[in-house]
Amino acid sequence: MGHAVMTHAPTQPSEIHPHHLSAPIADQVNELLDQADRYADNRELTASALLHAQVISLTGIRPPASGELARCTCQACYCGCIFDAAKARTYLDGTVEFVQCIRCADEHRLTGDE
């Protein structure tokens, strides 16, 4: 009798909180994401994507389909979660755009100018 091999779902997290990383890794991740944002602002998308790939490698987060990560900048709790950018919720507060992860958007959705 043969045996079937069952594959398991990936165990990589789909999001990560910087406070769960060691301080040197968290600092490096923040610097890489800051650099990626600067490259994206200048339309240098390949460089930005390469930096996101480095963050994915450093943190062990499940690579999003788009390859792009976002950092929660929620002004209600400052969680700093790093997650799939396609799942980001954004709002404007004056002229500043803020990003909320799914959890923050569900628990305390902000709409700006509140």
N, C-alpha and C positions, 0 to 999 in steps of 0.2 A: 504494500500500500504506500503510495506517495504522500508526501507532506506538502501542504501549501505554505508558501511564505507570505506572511502578511506584512505589508508596509505600514508604518505608523505615520500619523500626521506630524508635520514639523513641530519641533518643540521650541523653536526660536520665538521670542516674544515679538508682538507686532508694534510694541511701543516700549520705551524705556525712560525712566526718570533719572536725571543726572546724579541725584543724591544716592542712587544705588550703585554708582560706579566709584572706583577709587578716585581720590582727588586729582592725581596727575592725569588720569584718563578723562575725567570729566572736563578738566581744563583744556585738554587737547581737543576733545569733541566740540566744546564751545568755540574754540579758535577756528577749527575746520568749518563749522557751520557759519561763523561770521565771514570767513573768507568766501565760502560758497555763495552767501548772500551778496557780497560785493561783486563777485563775478557775474551772478545772475542779473544784478542791477545794470551791469555794463553789457548785457547780452552775450557774455562769454559762457554759453551754456555747456560746452564740453568740459571746460575747467570746473564749472560748478558741479556737474555730474560726477566727475572724478573725485571731488572732495566728498560728496555724499557717499560714494562707494567706500571711501576710507572710513567714514563714520560708521557705516554699516558693518565693515570688517572689525573695527575697534570695539563696537558695542555688542555685536552678535544679534542685532535686531534682524527680524525677517525682512529681506529686501522687498520694498514695495514694487508693484508692477511698473510704476512710472520711474522708479529709481530715485525719486525725489522725496526728501524728508522735510518736515516742518518742526518748528519748536513752538510750543504753546507759550504765548506771551499774555495770557489771561491776567487782567488787572484785579480780579477778585481774589485769586489764591496764589498766583505766581508759581504754579506747579512745575513749569519748565519741561514738561513731557516732550520727548522726541518721537515722532510718529509719521505715518504715511501722509504726505502733503495733500493727496487727493481727498483725504477725510477731514481736512481743516475747515473750520468755520471762521469767517473773518467778520470784523466790524470796524467801523471808523469811529474814532473819538476825536472830534475836531478834524485835523488833517492827518492824524496818525492812524495807521491800520494795525489792528491787533489780531492775533490768531488764537483760536481756542481749539483744544483737542476735543474729541468726542465727549469725554467725561465732563469736562468743564462746560461745554455747550449744553449738555443734558442737565447738569446740576445747578448751574448758575449762568444761563445764557445772558450775555451782555449785548446790547445793541448800539452802544456808543451814545455820547452826549447825555448821559444819565446823571 
